[in-house]
Amino acid sequence: MITVHEAHQIIAAATRQSEATISAPLQQLRGRVLAEEVCAGFAMPRFTNAAMDGFAVRFGEIAGTSEDAPVTLPVSQELAAGALSTEPLAPGSCARIMTGAPLPEGADTVVPFEQTSGFASDAVEFYKAPKQGANIRHAGEEVERGTVLAAAGTRVTPAEIAVLATFGIASALVRPQPRVSIITVGDELRLPGQEIEPLAIYNSNLPLLASCLEAAGAKVAEPRQLRDDRQAIREALASAIAESDVIVTAGGISTGEFDFMHEELEALGVEQKFWKVAQKPGKPLYFGATASGKLIFSLPGNPVSALVGLLEYCLPALSRMQGASPARKFTTTLDEPFPADRKRHRFLFGRLRVEAGALRCQLSPQTESHMLTALSGANCLVDAPPSPEALPAGSPVTCALLPWTNDL
């Protein structure tokens, strides 16, 4: 049995980053990992423009205006977004201008229409003077030409897609999606929607693992649910190894009479890198590799154990294969005691939040490996090394945000 740290080192050493790249269109970039640095081809804004609807003026001509002593200027031109001014702003006049329209030469301030007599007439009264230079977006003030918009290794989110679209970038080079096969094993398992016998249970591992892997940028093959049958398991494993870069299994990896996974992997020539990690939950966790570099993660069948194994070991490996950094871990402070283990690294789900400028965490009350309801309301996975006694409330521990988390 090895430690959690040793397991991470072994998996990292066996994981190869793909050197291949493919060009993906903008609408297919979400969740993919960039293989190139993407830079701005022009400055943003591209030209100096109005930040709101109003009137472009020379500040000096309205500097002393007030509601009691308004300044009146004739409108010499009108500019809409996308319309280019063909002449400078005439002295002693103003330009009716809309948000995003280019600022005419000579103007240095935009007065919001709410601070004037409005758009209705050809002569405008100004009742208030903003600061000189107000309400103007200057060319290049947001992004200079050549600025890195997204670094290589970035996993693309809707935010990056929006930025790339803003700069007219229609495609980008990305790493190939790792191909992943999922196999779950157990005579007692039934798929959601099927009729269920009194002693059967529904298979939560299959949809849970598939959705997590897809969110991590993997291309997931049709998942397989198998009974505890040696021949069926061997055939499914052989097919999965042939068609995928990574194989993830759940169930059949412990030491029970019907736990065949370990032996069948060995029969197919998979080299065991480790089996059993000093952790709770998820001790009977297997990692192996083929001579060609295919990775096999065999997780326990209990759903919380399977998810911990996937989050802690498999997803970081998928990130490395795509040239991305594994999820960052944070230090947080416990609200209540952490039920540590004398010999094993302990993992629990929790709710991370910001309180008084510091990160604090409330642990899930459900702590057993079959209790998937521990995920309800959780947004992080908390871990602590072996300890002879429980960690008291207020102790610092490390945690990682769950990949589907979108808030604190």
CORWOVEN-V186744 format. One record per residue. N is the residue number from 1. RES is the residue in three letters. PHI is phi as a letter, one per 40 degrees, with the letter a starting at -180 (999 if undefined). PSI is psi in radians with two decimals (* if undefined). Layout:
N|RES|PHI|PSI / N|RES|PHI|PSI
This chain:
1|MET|999|2.40 / 2|ILE|b|2.96 / 3|THR|c|2.90 / 4|VAL|d|-0.76 / 5|HIS|c|-0.76 / 6|GLU|c|-0.69 / 7|ALA|c|-0.75 / 8|HIS|c|-0.75 / 9|GLN|c|-0.74 / 10|ILE|c|-0.76 / 11|ILE|c|-0.73 / 12|ALA|c|-0.70 / 13|ALA|c|-0.50 / 14|ALA|c|-0.13 / 15|THR|c|2.20 / 16|ARG|b|2.29 / 17|GLN|c|2.33 / 18|SER|c|2.35 / 19|GLU|c|-0.15 / 20|ALA|c|2.66 / 21|THR|b|2.66 / 22|ILE|b|2.68 / 23|SER|c|2.18 / 24|ALA|b|2.39 / 25|PRO|c|2.76 / 26|LEU|d|-0.77 / 27|GLN|c|-0.15 / 28|GLN|b|0.22 / 29|LEU|c|-0.37 / 30|ARG|d|2.25 / 31|GLY|g|-0.18 / 32|ARG|c|2.82 / 33|VAL|b|2.19 / 34|LEU|c|2.40 / 35|ALA|b|0.06 / 36|GLU|a|2.77 / 37|GLU|c|2.25 / 38|VAL|b|2.16 / 39|CYS|b|2.78 / 40|ALA|c|2.21 / 41|GLY|c|-0.15 / 42|PHE|a|2.93 / 43|ALA|c|2.75 / 44|MET|b|2.16 / 45|PRO|c|2.71 / 46|ARG|c|-0.43 / 47|PHE|a|2.76 / 48|THR|c|2.27 / 49|ASN|a|2.98 / 50|ALA|c|2.41 / 51|ALA|c|-0.15 / 52|MET|a|2.92 / 53|ASP|c|2.39 / 54|GLY|i|-2.45 / 55|PHE|b|2.28 / 56|ALA|c|2.29 / 57|VAL|a|2.92 / 58|ARG|c|2.16 / 59|PHE|d|-0.71 / 60|GLY|c|-0.39 / 61|GLU|c|-0.17 / 62|ILE|b|0.11 / 63|ALA|d|-0.61 / 64|GLY|c|0.24 / 65|THR|c|2.69 / 66|SER|a|2.99 / 67|GLU|c|-0.53 / 68|ASP|c|-0.47 / 69|ALA|b|1.24 / 70|PRO|c|2.67 / 71|VAL|b|2.36 / 72|THR|b|2.26 / 73|LEU|b|2.45 / 74|PRO|c|2.65 / 75|VAL|c|2.06 / 76|SER|c|-0.31 / 77|GLN|a|2.88 / 78|GLU|b|2.36 / 79|LEU|b|2.12 / 80|ALA|b|2.86 / 81|ALA|d|2.27 / 82|GLY|g|-0.12 / 83|ALA|b|2.27 / 84|LEU|c|2.30 / 85|SER|c|2.26 / 86|THR|c|-0.08 / 87|GLU|a|2.64 / 88|PRO|c|2.80 / 89|LEU|c|2.15 / 90|ALA|c|2.40 / 91|PRO|d|2.48 / 92|GLY|g|0.30 / 93|SER|b|3.05 / 94|CYS|b|2.88 / 95|ALA|b|2.21 / 96|ARG|c|2.18 / 97|ILE|b|2.50 / 98|MET|b|2.78 / 99|THR|d|2.22 / 100|GLY|g|-0.18 / 101|ALA|c|2.54 / 102|PRO|c|2.46 / 103|LEU|c|2.27 / 104|PRO|c|2.63 / 105|GLU|d|2.34 / 106|GLY|h|-0.50 / 107|ALA|c|2.55 / 108|ASP|b|0.02 / 109|THR|a|2.57 / 110|VAL|b|2.20 / 111|VAL|c|2.14 / 112|PRO|d|2.52 / 113|PHE|c|-0.42 / 114|GLU|c|-0.37 / 115|GLN|c|0.32 / 116|THR|b|-3.09 / 117|SER|c|-0.07 / 118|GLY|h|-3.02 / 119|PHE|c|-0.05 / 120|ALA|c|-0.53 / 121|SER|b|3.00 / 122|ASP|c|-0.04 / 123|ALA|b|2.25 / 124|VAL|b|2.32 / 125|GLU|c|2.30 / 126|PHE|b|2.18 / 127|TYR|b|-0.20 / 128|LYS|a|2.45 / 129|ALA|b|2.10 / 130|PRO|c|-3.08 / 131|LYS|c|2.63 / 132|GLN|c|2.32 / 133|GLY|g|0.07 / 134|ALA|c|2.64 / 135|ASN|g|0.62 / 136|ILE|b|2.34 / 137|ARG|b|2.02 / 138|HIS|c|2.52 / 139|ALA|d|2.23 / 140|GLY|g|0.07 / 141|GLU|c|-0.44 / 142|GLU|c|-0.89 / 143|VAL|a|2.29 / 144|GLU|c|2.68 / 145|ARG|d|2.35 / 146|GLY|g|-0.13 / 147|THR|c|2.44 / 148|VAL|c|2.07 / 149|LEU|c|-0.63 / 150|ALA|a|2.23 / 151|ALA|c|2.73 / 152|ALA|d|2.43 / 153|GLY|g|-0.07 / 154|THR|c|2.27 / 155|ARG|c|2.14 / 156|VAL|c|2.24 / 157|THR|b|3.05 / 158|PRO|d|-0.49 / 159|ALA|c|-0.82 / 160|GLU|c|-0.67 / 161|ILE|c|-0.75 / 162|ALA|c|-0.74 / 163|VAL|c|-0.79 / 164|LEU|c|-0.72 / 165|ALA|c|-0.66 / 166|THR|d|-0.54 / 167|PHE|c|0.26 / 168|GLY|g|0.34 / 169|ILE|c|2.00 / 170|ALA|c|-0.22 / 171|SER|a|2.89 / 172|ALA|a|2.72 / 173|LEU|c|2.30 / 174|VAL|b|2.86 / 175|ARG|c|2.60 / 176|PRO|c|2.60 / 177|GLN|c|2.22 / 178|PRO|d|2.38 / 179|ARG|c|2.18 / 180|VAL|b|2.34 / 181|SER|b|2.46 / 182|ILE|b|2.29 / 183|ILE|b|2.16 / 184|THR|b|2.55 / 185|VAL|b|2.40 / 186|GLY|i|2.20 / 187|ASP|c|-0.47 / 188|GLU|c|-0.11 / 189|LEU|c|2.45 / 190|ARG|b|2.57 / 191|LEU|c|2.55 / 192|PRO|d|2.35 / 193|GLY|g|-0.35 / 194|GLN|c|2.76 / 195|GLU|c|2.50 / 196|ILE|b|2.30 / 197|GLU|c|2.88 / 198|PRO|d|-0.59 / 199|LEU|b|0.12 / 200|ALA|c|2.86 / 201|ILE|b|2.70 / 202|TYR|c|2.53 / 203|ASN|c|1.78 / 204|SER|c|-0.37 / 205|ASN|c|-0.73 / 206|LEU|c|-0.97 / 207|PRO|c|-0.57 / 208|LEU|c|-0.87 / 209|LEU|c|-0.72 / 210|ALA|c|-0.78 / 211|SER|c|-0.65 / 212|CYS|c|-0.73 / 213|LEU|c|-0.70 / 214|GLU|c|-0.69 / 215|ALA|c|-0.43 / 216|ALA|c|0.16 / 217|GLY|g|0.17 / 218|ALA|c|2.70 / 219|LYS|b|1.83 / 220|VAL|c|2.21 / 221|ALA|c|2.94 / 222|GLU|d|2.04 / 223|PRO|c|2.64 / 224|ARG|b|2.28 / 225|GLN|b|2.18 / 226|LEU|b|2.70 / 227|ARG|c|3.00 / 228|ASP|c|1.26 / 229|ASP|b|2.08 / 230|ARG|d|-0.87 / 231|GLN|c|-0.76 / 232|ALA|c|-0.69 / 233|ILE|c|-0.77 / 234|ARG|c|-0.76 / 235|GLU|c|-0.72 / 236|ALA|c|-0.71 / 237|LEU|c|-0.74 / 238|ALA|c|-0.75 / 239|SER|c|-0.75 / 240|ALA|c|-0.73 / 241|ILE|c|-0.63 / 242|ALA|c|-0.59 / 243|GLU|b|-0.18 / 244|SER|b|2.83 / 245|ASP|c|-0.56 / 246|VAL|b|2.40 / 247|ILE|b|2.24 / 248|VAL|b|2.17 / 249|THR|b|2.73 / 250|ALA|b|2.18 / 251|GLY|g|2.72 / 252|GLY|g|0.33 / 253|ILE|b|0.07 / 254|SER|c|-2.55 / 255|THR|b|0.36 / 256|GLY|c|2.99 / 257|GLU|c|-0.52 / 258|PHE|b|0.34 / 259|ASP|c|1.63 / 260|PHE|c|-0.17 / 261|MET|d|-0.82 / 262|HIS|d|-0.84 / 263|GLU|c|-0.68 / 264|GLU|c|-0.59 / 265|LEU|c|-0.75 / 266|GLU|c|-0.71 / 267|ALA|c|-0.45 / 268|LEU|c|0.12 / 269|GLY|g|0.22 / 270|VAL|c|2.30 / 271|GLU|c|2.12 / 272|GLN|c|2.21 / 273|LYS|c|-0.68 / 274|PHE|a|2.79 / 275|TRP|a|2.03 / 276|LYS|g|2.17 / 277|VAL|b|2.43 / 278|ALA|c|1.35 / 279|GLN|a|2.82 / 280|LYS|a|2.14 / 281|PRO|c|2.99 / 282|GLY|g|0.49 / 283|LYS|d|-0.85 / 284|PRO|c|1.20 / 285|LEU|b|2.28 / 286|TYR|b|2.42 / 287|PHE|b|2.28 / 288|GLY|a|3.04 / 289|ALA|a|2.62 / 290|THR|c|2.96 / 291|ALA|c|-0.45 / 292|SER|c|0.05 / 293|GLY|g|0.15 / 294|LYS|c|2.40 / 295|LEU|b|2.42 / 296|ILE|b|2.11 / 297|PHE|b|1.96 / 298|SER|b|1.96 / 299|LEU|b|2.73 / 300|PRO|c|2.81 / 301|GLY|c|-0.47 / 302|ASN|c|2.25 / 303|PRO|c|-0.69 / 304|VAL|c|-0.72 / 305|SER|c|-0.76 / 306|ALA|c|-0.75 / 307|LEU|c|-0.72 / 308|VAL|d|-0.79 / 309|GLY|c|-0.72 / 310|LEU|c|-0.83 / 311|LEU|c|-0.72 / 312|GLU|c|-0.53 / 313|TYR|b|-0.83 / 314|CYS|c|-0.86 / 315|LEU|c|-0.70 / 316|PRO|c|-0.64 / 317|ALA|c|-0.72 / 318|LEU|c|-0.66 / 319|SER|c|-0.78 / 320|ARG|c|-0.69 / 321|MET|c|-0.52 / 322|GLN|c|0.07 / 323|GLY|g|0.29 / 324|ALA|b|2.76 / 325|SER|c|2.43 / 326|PRO|d|2.79 / 327|ALA|d|2.40 / 328|ARG|c|2.54 / 329|LYS|b|2.62 / 330|PHE|b|2.83 / 331|THR|b|2.27 / 332|THR|b|2.96 / 333|THR|b|2.34 / 334|LEU|c|2.44 / 335|ASP|c|-0.57 / 336|GLU|b|2.98 / 337|PRO|c|2.52 / 338|PHE|c|2.12 / 339|PRO|c|1.38 / 340|ALA|c|2.96 / 341|ASP|b|2.46 / 342|ARG|c|-0.62 / 343|LYS|b|-0.29 / 344|ARG|b|2.55 / 345|HIS|c|2.36 / 346|ARG|b|2.38 / 347|PHE|b|2.37 / 348|LEU|a|2.60 / 349|PHE|c|2.64 / 350|GLY|a|3.12 / 351|ARG|b|1.91 / 352|LEU|c|2.46 / 353|ARG|a|2.87 / 354|VAL|b|2.20 / 355|GLU|b|2.11 / 356|ALA|f|0.68 / 357|GLY|g|0.10 / 358|ALA|b|2.69 / 359|LEU|c|2.24 / 360|ARG|b|2.73 / 361|CYS|b|2.31 / 362|GLN|b|2.16 / 363|LEU|c|2.61 / 364|SER|c|2.42 / 365|PRO|c|-0.31 / 366|GLN|c|2.01 / 367|THR|b|-0.04 / 368|GLU|c|2.71 / 369|SER|c|-0.23 / 370|HIS|c|-0.05 / 371|MET|c|1.47 / 372|LEU|c|-0.30 / 373|THR|c|-0.14 / 374|ALA|c|-0.36 / 375|LEU|c|-0.33 / 376|SER|c|2.04 / 377|GLY|g|-0.10 / 378|ALA|c|2.57 / 379|ASN|b|0.10 / 380|CYS|a|2.81 / 381|LEU|b|2.10 / 382|VAL|b|2.46 / 383|ASP|b|2.69 / 384|ALA|a|2.49 / 385|PRO|c|2.96 / 386|PRO|d|2.52 / 387|SER|a|2.44 / 388|PRO|c|-0.25 / 389|GLU|a|2.88 / 390|ALA|d|2.51 / 391|LEU|c|2.25 / 392|PRO|c|2.78 / 393|ALA|d|2.47 / 394|GLY|g|-0.10 / 395|SER|c|2.58 / 396|PRO|c|2.40 / 397|VAL|b|2.87 / 398|THR|c|2.68 / 399|CYS|a|2.78 / 400|ALA|b|2.42 / 401|LEU|c|2.45 / 402|LEU|c|2.52 / 403|PRO|c|-0.36 / 404|TRP|c|0.07 / 405|THR|c|2.32 / 406|ASN|b|0.14 / 407|ASP|a|2.96 / 408|LEU|b|*
